Amino acid sequence: MALFLTMSMSVKGMVKEVKIVLLERNSLGPDIDVSCYEKLGKVDYYEVSNEENSPERIKDADIIIVNKVPMNEKTLRDAKCVKLICVTATGVDNIDFEYTKKRGILVTNVRNYSTAAVAQHTFAMALYLIEHLRHYDDYVKDGTYAKQPRFSNFDLPFYELEGKCWGIIGLGTIGQKVAKIAKAFGCKVIFYSASGNNNSGEYERVEFDTLLAEADIISIHAPLTDRTRQLIDLDALNKMKNSAILINVARGPIINDEDLYLALTENRIAAAGLDVLGKEPITVDNPLGKINDSNKLLITPHLAWASTEARIRLVEEIYKNAEAFIRGEERNAVTLL
C-alpha cells in the first residue's frame, strides 16, 4: 500500500492537517486520557456512534478510530480521504475486509493488551461460582450469620480447584495464560482447538466431545468464526458434567443463549459465568436475564478486557499504530483476505 501521510499532507500546494475521527470515545472510558491523538492531527471526538450517523462524521477523515461501528461500504462510501482504520480491540468482526481492501484502506488492531485482565476475570468468575461467594456474602450481610449459634456456616458445599480438570476452548495468548494459572491451582488442563491449528507440548489437546465430557470447568477464549459460532448448543451442554461450570469471556455468539438457559434451569450443568452475550447489551427477550440466582449464573457487562491498565495500553497502542502509518510504516496491520 502506498502510504500518503506525513504529520501534514500537501494538497495542491496547501498543507492539510491530518483529520482523525474517534467514533466511540465512551468505549475507552472517560477516566482514560486520549489527548495523545491530538499530537497526530486534528481530532473529532464522538462519545457514541452507530451505522446511521457515522457516514457524516467520517466523510472528511484521514484516520478513523473505531470499536464496534461497522466499517463497510455503507459507512465508508463517502469517506473519500480515509486511508487508515484503527480498531480499538483485537477482534475485527465489524470490518468488511473485502471492501477496505478494494479501497486500499489499511486496518490495524491491538493484540495482547488485555491478556492479564481477561485471565484475571476468568478466575474471578470461576472462584465466585465454585465458592458461592454471593450466597455467603448475603448470609453475613442479611444478619443470618449473626443469629446462628456456631462460628461457621457452609450450607452450600464448595470445592477446590486442585485436582479438577480445566478445559480450554481456544489456546491462544489468553487461553495459554489461563492454562498457566489453572495449572498453578493444581488443575489438569486440556484444550480444544476449533481451528485445528493450536498445539501445545505442555497441555493435552483433545477432541471437542472429550473436553465436554471430562472438564469440570470449561472456559472459552476463542475468536468468533464459522467454526465457533453456536459451538456451545444444547447438544454440547448435554455432554458436559452436570457439576460443570462454563465460562465465556470471548464472544457471545459462541454460546446459544436459549440453550444455556435451558441447561441451567434444568440443572444439566451447575453454573455459568458470562462476560459476553449473543446480543449486547442484553436484550429484554434474552431468557438468561430471567435467572436471578447468582450461584447458578453470573453475568458481567463485557468488561473482562477493560482493566484500567489494559485500557491505557490500548490507547497507547492505537497511538503507535497511527503514528507508524503517518511515518509511512505498517504496524499491527490486519489482513484477512
N, C-alpha and C positions, 0 to 999 in steps of 0.2 A: 504494500500500500504506500502510495506517495503521501507523505505527511507534509502538511502545509502550514502548521502553526509555529510561530515563534512567540515570544511574550507579547508581541502585537503582530498584526498582519498588514501587509501592504496591499491596498486595493486602489487601483487606478491613481497611484501617486499619493493616496491618502493613507493614514495609519489607522487601522481599525482595531480597537481593543478586543481581546478575546471575550466572547459572551458565554457565560456559564449559567445554566438554569438548574437549580436544585429543586426538584419537583415535590419531594416528600420530606421536608425538614423535620417533621414530627417523628418520622421513623427512626431518627438518630437520637431523639431525646433532647428536651430543652436544656438539660444540665450539661450537655456536651458542646464545647466551643467548636464551631465550624468556620470561624472567620479566616482561617488559614487559606481557604479557597480564594479569598479576595486578593491574595498575592499573585494569583494567576490571571486575573482579569476582572471584568465587571460581573457581579453575581446577582441574579434574581432569585429570591427565596419564596417558596410556596410551602405552607405548612402541610397541606394535604392536596393531592391532585388525583384525577381519575382519567379514564379514557376519553371522556367527553370534553373536559376543559384543557387537557394537555396540549392539543394541537396549536391552539392560540398562544399558549405560554411558551412554547419551544420554537416558534416559527423563525426566530432570529438567532437561535442558539448555535454556537460552535461546539459546545460540550454540554451534554445532558447528564446529570447525576440523578439516578432513579433507583427505586427499590422494587415496587410491585406493579406500577403502572405498565400496561402492555406497551411494548415498543414494536410497532408493526406498521403496515402501510397506512392504516387509518390515522395513527397518531403522528407518523413521521413524514407523510406525503408532502406537507407544506413546509417542512423544516429543511430548507434548501441548503443551509450552511453547515448542518451538523456533520461532524467527522468522527466524533468520539462519544460513546455512551459508557458511563461508569456505573456499574451496578453495585449498590451498597449492600452486597451479600455475596455468598458463594453460589447459591442457586440462581440460574438464569432462565427459569421457566417462562418468564414474561417477555423474552426476546424472540422475535421472528428472524432467525438467522438467515433464512433464505432471502428475506427482503434486505436486511442490513448488508449482507454480502453483495447483493446486486447493486446497492447504493454505495458500496465502498466505505461503509461506516465500521470503524473498529469498536469492538465491545470488550470491556475489561470487567473482571470481578475481583473479589478479595478472598483469598483462601487461608484457612487455618487460624483466622483471627479469634474465633470463638471456641476453639477446641477445649480449652480448660473449663470455660463456662458451661458448655453443654455436657461435658463429662461430669462436672460437679452436680449439675441439675439432675442428671440421670440417677445419681446415687442419693441425692436429696429425696427424690420421689420414691426410690426403692426402699429406703430406710423409713420414710414416713408411712408407707403402706405396710411393710413387713412388721413394723413395731406398733402399728395402730396409734400413732402419736396424737392424732386428733382426738381419739377416744379418751386417751389418758390425760391429755391436757384439759379437756372438758370435764373429766371426772374430778379433777382437783378444783378447777375454777367454778364449777357449779355448786360446790360445797359438799359434795358427796364424800370426798376423802376425809374431810374434817369430822364427819359424823360416824365414821366407821371405827370399830374398836381396835383393829390391828394396824401395824405400821405400814403394811404393803398391800397392794392390790394388783392382780394380773388376771382379771376375769376373762379377757380376750387373749388367748395364747399367742405368743410371738416367737419368732425363730431366728436362728443365727444364719448369717450368710456363709460362714465357714462350712465347707463340705457340700454346699449346694452347687448345682450346675447352672452356670450363667450362659445363655445362648445369645449370640450377637448376630443380627442381620445387617451386614454391611461392615466389613473390616477395613474401612478407610482410616483416615487420620483420627477421627473421633472414636470410631469403633476400636481402634488399637489402644487409645488412651483409656477407654472404658475397660477393655480386656486387662490392661495392666493393673488398674485399680481393683477390679474384681479378683484377680489373682492374688493381690496383696491381702484381700479379705479372706483368702483361703478357698475361693471358688474354683471349681473345674470350669474352664472356658472352652466352649465350642462355637463355631461360627458357620453361617451360610452365606455364600456369595451368589447373589441373584444374577450378576453378570457372568459369573464363572471365571473372572479374571483375577480375583484376590486369592492369594495363597499365603501361608504362614508356616515357618518352621517351628514356631512356639506353640501355636494353638491348632486344635484339630478342626479341619474343615469337614462338614457333614452335609448330607442331603437335607432338604427342607423338612421333609417329614420326620427325619431323625431328630432334628433340632426341636421341632414342635413336641415330640414325644418325650424327650429327655430333659429339657430345660425346666428349671424351677423359676427362673426369671428370664424373660426374653426382652432385650432392648433393641430398638430399631434405629439404625444410623445410616441408612441407605438413601441415595437420591431417588427422586420420583422419575421413573422411566416406565416404558411399556411393560417391563418385566416385574416391576414392583407395585404398580397401580392395583389396588384392591388385593394385594397379596394376602393380607390377613382378612379372610372372609369367614363365613360360618363353618365351612369345611375345615379350614385351618384351625380355627378356635376349638372345634370338636376334637382335634387331635392333640391338644395341649392337656397337661395335667389339670385336674380341677382345683389343685392347690397353687397353680402357677400365677405369676404376676407378669403382666405385659406392659412395657413402657415404650412410648413413641415420642422421640424428640427430633424426628427427621422431617417427614412430610405427611400431612394429614390423610391424603387420599390413599396412602399405603394400607390403611385400615378401612374397612367398611363400617361406618359408624352404627348403622342399624343392626348389623350382625353382632357387633361388640355389645350393644345394648342388650340384645337377646342373651348372649353368653353370660353377661354379668348378672342379669336379673334372674336367670335360671341356674346360676351357680356352676356354670360349665368351666369357668376359670375363677380364681379367687379375687383378683383385683386388677385394675389398670391405672396407669399414670400417663396422662396425655398432655403434652405441651402444644400439640398441633391437632387440627381437626379437618374434616373433609372440606368445610367452608369456614372461612374466618372473616370477621368474628363469628362466634357460634350463632346459628340461626334458631329462631323460636321453634321450628319444627324438628330440630335435631333431638332425637329421643334421649341422647346421653344427658341432656340438660335436665331430665326428669329424675336422675339419680342423685339424691341428696346425701347418701351415705358415703362419707369421706373415707371410711375403711375399705370401701369397695371401689370407689372411683375418685381420683384426684385429677383435676383439670387446671392447668395454668395457661394464661393468655399469650402463648407463643413468645415466651420471654427467656427461654433457656440460653439463647445466644447473647443476651443483652446485658451482661455484667458491665459495670462502669468501665473496667479495664478493656473489655472486648470492644466496646463502642468507641473508646479513644483510639484503639488500634485500627479500627475500621475507618475512621475519619482520616487518620494519618496515611493509611494505605491508599485510599481513594485519592488523596492529595498527590502522593508519589506517582500513582498511575497517570493522573492528568498532567503532572509536571513532566514526566518522561515523554509523554506524547507531544507536548508542546516543544520539547527539545528535539523531536524527530525520532524518538525511540518507542518501541512497543514494550509494555510491561504488563504482565498478567493478562495478556490477550486471550480471549475465549474464541475458539474456532470449533464449531460442532459439525460443520459440513465438509 
